[in-house]
Amino acid sequence: MNVAIGVLLALAVAVTWLAALVLWRLPRALDRLHALSFLNVAASGLVTVAAFLADGFSGRSLKILVMMVVFLAWAAVLSHVSGRAVLMREGRSA
């Protein structure tokens, strides 16, 4: 079980490094938002699964699940607002 948790957390770190590399390589701000969205979904999902493997179905793992859902919803709102601001700054309509 500890090996699976370690692998999931290592994958979360690898996803973070991959997103950082993609952010560095992509030319446009709207393209970079896609990389951040991938990072939000992939890393938070991996950490949540690792929490459930570590604790089982407990109060702490349920709190992490609720935090992940709130985090993903808030990240979607922030991505939308940021993308709209980028388009307005470039002089295009959303």
FENNORSUL-V508372 format. One record per helix or strand of 2 or more residues. SS is the DSSP state (a for helix, b for strand). FROM is the first residue (numbers start at 1). LEN is the number of residues. Records with the same first field share a line. If there is no record, write none. Layout:
# FENNORSUL-V508372
SS = FROM-LEN ; FROM-LEN
This chain:
# FENNORSUL-V508372
a = 2-24 ; 29-27 ; 59-31
